[in-house]
Amino acid sequence: MELRGSVAEPARQTRILGEYDVVVLGGGPAGIAASAAAGASGRSTILVERYGFLGGAGTAAGLSNFCGLHANVHGEHRQVVHGIADEIIERLKRIDGINAPHASLGGKIQAQMYDMDAYKLVADELLLACKVKPLFHAIGAGVSMRSEREIDAVLVESKSGRAALRGRIFIDCSGDGDLAHWAGAPYELGDGAGNMLYPSTKFRMANVDPARAAGARELIPKLMEEAEKKGRVFPRRGAIVRPQRHPIEWSANATLIKNPDGSAVSGIDVEQLSYGEIEGRRQCREMFEFFRSEAPGFENAYIVDIAPQIGIRQTRRVTGEYRLSERDILGCASFEDAIGVNGWPVEAHLADRVLIKFAPIPESRGFNQLPYRMIVPRRIDNLLVAGRCASMTHDGHSSARVSGPCFAMGQAAGTAADLSLKAGVAPRALDVRSLQARLEKDGAYLGKDL
Ligand SMILES: Cc1cc2nc3c(=O)[nH]c(=O)nc-3n(C[C@H](O)[C@H](O)[C@H](O)COP(=O)(O)OP(=O)(O)OC[C@H]3O[C@@H](n4cnc5c(N)ncnc54)[C@H](O)[C@@H]3O)c2cc1C
């Protein structure tokens, strides 16, 4: 964002809306799991979310698909993220809101489609069951610090005005590392040369003829290739077009949002975001017209939903005590301080294509462990960072940013907050064995047996 000078704001006293053991910023998979784990441990917990619903990119950016819950373990598909993720899946099953896992990326891995409104409902129910207080329509806007290394309160803006939420431990699940950034924790952006993963705007089509569209997942990328040979230029090469829970509805991941200079639209630049929203919707329309005119079964389809927001894959990655790397992903790394696992391959969204890299199949166990150190940021003592803004290299992030590992990191962060408070130590000084024992007791899989 280009700055054009500054104005002076009057100093002010900000009223305190509440004091909590644990304050979580952001209600995506990481924030849902973090707050549920802290709340279920008996900690007074508040979850601050700028929208009026939970799910993060999984609902607000229209994903409708859990990646990273499964791994290809020596050639066999297996669910490897458990714990709170299981509870969400079970609740979704109860209201008929989730499909059986399906083959993804050429059958090398599985993913699982869900109904997005069902996900919003079960996330509400889960948090209420865990006695978490959700604070919707509140955007985190800054922090007040107790000392250089300790956060005192998160400042939120809402229709009710500005307010402070005091906490003992804070968990940044904003996806963008907002809270860590305000507190002064170090972070990285992009690949070091200014390139971030490219965002996409997703949309859903309704009134698709399920029988005639049956082969569309494979056919549509081929139709796009043929059109490209005749000179057509699409926003990106290839498209992921999939039936939803009810196959008269299909979702499309077919756009790629660049700034006019070709760089990725930044999710932490409000002017670029504004440009990107309009460009994303324009691309949705362009791609929809192509599907409707070329793909059997889509002739009478219409766009039922363009995701409420552009889907941001990558912004800040908050530097922790360890950075998960591509080498760790492809080498199925083990860590003494494992708090969960990730089986998703490297999925890099580049300027013109999506680059996928798997750990060797079937030779490898197909997942890496996630070390506790990646959710413990440097410099700030009462902060944990879970989800896509946790500590990873640019390439490592292309894998461990998806929902499965975000659930695992979130559960570990919420549990670590409880145990740290119990032990009277900062999260970085927590005895990791006690955390591992609690996570396993609570159903999480740490991948120690393979
Ligand atoms: C186009 C696209 C397609 C994808 N496809 C898949 C897929 O099919 N399957 C999959 O598993 N993953 C997919 N991903 C990746 C996945 O969505 C995310 O990486 C994952 O949702 C990250 O979870 P998170 O909890 O860390 O953050 P997010 O899901 O980004 O959630 C962050 C939450 O914090 C809130 N928030 C942020 N800042 C503030 C603030 N200052 N104040 C208040 N609230 C705030 C946001 O509103 C949001 O609800 C995709 C991503 C994109 C962009």
The ligand as a Tripos MOL2 file, in Angstrom:
@<TRIPOS>MOLECULE
LIG
   53    58     1     0     0
SMALL
NO_CHARGES

@<TRIPOS>ATOM
      1 C1         -7.9140  -20.8060   -3.1580 C.3       1 LIG1
      2 C2         -7.4650  -21.7240   -2.0740 C.ar      1 LIG1
      3 C3         -7.7780  -23.0600   -2.1550 C.ar      1 LIG1
      4 C4         -7.3950  -23.9110   -1.1370 C.ar      1 LIG1
      5 N1         -7.7980  -25.1970   -1.2040 N.ar      1 LIG1
      6 C5         -7.6690  -25.9570   -0.1090 C.ar      1 LIG1
      7 C6         -8.3230  -27.1970   -0.0430 C.ar      1 LIG1
      8 O1         -8.9950  -27.6280   -0.9920 O.2       1 LIG1
      9 N2         -8.2050  -27.9040    1.1050 N.ar      1 LIG1
     10 C7         -7.4680  -27.4490    2.1660 C.ar      1 LIG1
     11 O2         -7.4230  -28.1360    3.2010 O.2       1 LIG1
     12 N3         -6.8250  -26.2940    2.1280 N.ar      1 LIG1
     13 C8         -6.9130  -25.5190    1.0190 C.ar      1 LIG1
     14 N4         -6.3350  -24.3020    1.0040 N.ar      1 LIG1
     15 C9         -5.4780  -23.8920    2.1430 C.3       1 LIG1
     16 C10        -6.2800  -23.6310    3.4090 C.3       1 LIG1
     17 O3         -7.4590  -23.0040    3.1620 O.3       1 LIG1
     18 C11        -5.6490  -22.7090    4.3860 C.3       1 LIG1
     19 O4         -4.2980  -22.7360    4.3400 O.3       1 LIG1
     20 C12        -6.1960  -22.9550    5.7940 C.3       1 LIG1
     21 O5         -7.5510  -22.5690    5.8030 O.3       1 LIG1
     22 C13        -5.3840  -22.1800    6.7850 C.3       1 LIG1
     23 O6         -6.0150  -22.2680    8.0290 O.3       1 LIG1
     24 P1         -5.7470  -21.1750    9.1430 P.3       1 LIG1
     25 O7         -6.6610  -21.5100   10.2530 O.co2     1 LIG1
     26 O8         -4.2980  -21.0700    9.3860 O.co2     1 LIG1
     27 O9         -6.1500  -19.7680    8.4700 O.3       1 LIG1
     28 P2         -7.4490  -19.3040    7.7050 P.3       1 LIG1
     29 O10        -8.2470  -20.4300    7.2110 O.co2     1 LIG1
     30 O11        -6.9590  -18.2840    6.7250 O.co2     1 LIG1
     31 O12        -8.2870  -18.5830    8.8490 O.3       1 LIG1
     32 C14        -7.8880  -17.3620    9.4180 C.3       1 LIG1
     33 C15        -9.1180  -16.7360   10.0780 C.3       1 LIG1
     34 O13        -8.7130  -15.5750   10.7810 O.3       1 LIG1
     35 C16        -9.5970  -14.5000   10.5070 C.3       1 LIG1
     36 N5         -8.8150  -13.2700   10.6540 N.ar      1 LIG1
     37 C17        -7.6950  -12.9470    9.9910 C.ar      1 LIG1
     38 N6         -7.2060  -11.7800   10.4170 N.ar      1 LIG1
     39 C18        -8.0570  -11.3490   11.3810 C.ar      1 LIG1
     40 C19        -8.0970  -10.2010   12.2100 C.ar      1 LIG1
     41 N7         -7.1390   -9.2600   12.1430 N.pl3     1 LIG1
     42 N8         -9.1210  -10.0670   13.0730 N.ar      1 LIG1
     43 C20       -10.0980  -11.0100   13.1550 C.ar      1 LIG1
     44 N9        -10.1050  -12.1400   12.3890 N.ar      1 LIG1
     45 C21        -9.0870  -12.3010   11.5260 C.ar      1 LIG1
     46 C22       -10.0650  -14.7600    9.1060 C.3       1 LIG1
     47 O14       -11.3030  -14.1350    8.8280 O.3       1 LIG1
     48 C23       -10.1640  -16.2850    9.0790 C.3       1 LIG1
     49 O15       -11.4240  -16.7410    9.4980 O.3       1 LIG1
     50 C24        -6.6560  -23.4290   -0.0300 C.ar      1 LIG1
     51 C25        -6.3380  -22.0810    0.0590 C.ar      1 LIG1
     52 C26        -6.7280  -21.2340   -0.9470 C.ar      1 LIG1
     53 C27        -6.4060  -19.8050   -0.8190 C.3       1 LIG1
@<TRIPOS>BOND
     1     1     2 1
     2     2     3 ar
     3     2    52 ar
     4     3     4 ar
     5     4     5 ar
     6     4    50 ar
     7     5     6 ar
     8     6     7 ar
     9     6    13 1
    10     7     8 2
    11     7     9 ar
    12     9    10 ar
    13    10    11 2
    14    10    12 ar
    15    12    13 ar
    16    13    14 ar
    17    14    15 1
    18    14    50 ar
    19    15    16 1
    20    16    17 1
    21    16    18 1
    22    18    19 1
    23    18    20 1
    24    20    21 1
    25    20    22 1
    26    22    23 1
    27    23    24 1
    28    24    25 2
    29    24    26 1
    30    24    27 1
    31    27    28 1
    32    28    29 2
    33    28    30 1
    34    28    31 1
    35    31    32 1
    36    32    33 1
    37    33    34 1
    38    33    48 1
    39    34    35 1
    40    35    36 1
    41    35    46 1
    42    36    37 ar
    43    36    45 ar
    44    37    38 ar
    45    38    39 ar
    46    39    40 ar
    47    39    45 ar
    48    40    41 1
    49    40    42 ar
    50    42    43 ar
    51    43    44 ar
    52    44    45 ar
    53    46    47 1
    54    46    48 1
    55    48    49 1
    56    50    51 ar
    57    51    52 ar
    58    52    53 1
@<TRIPOS>SUBSTRUCTURE
     1 LIG1         1 GROUP 0 **** ****
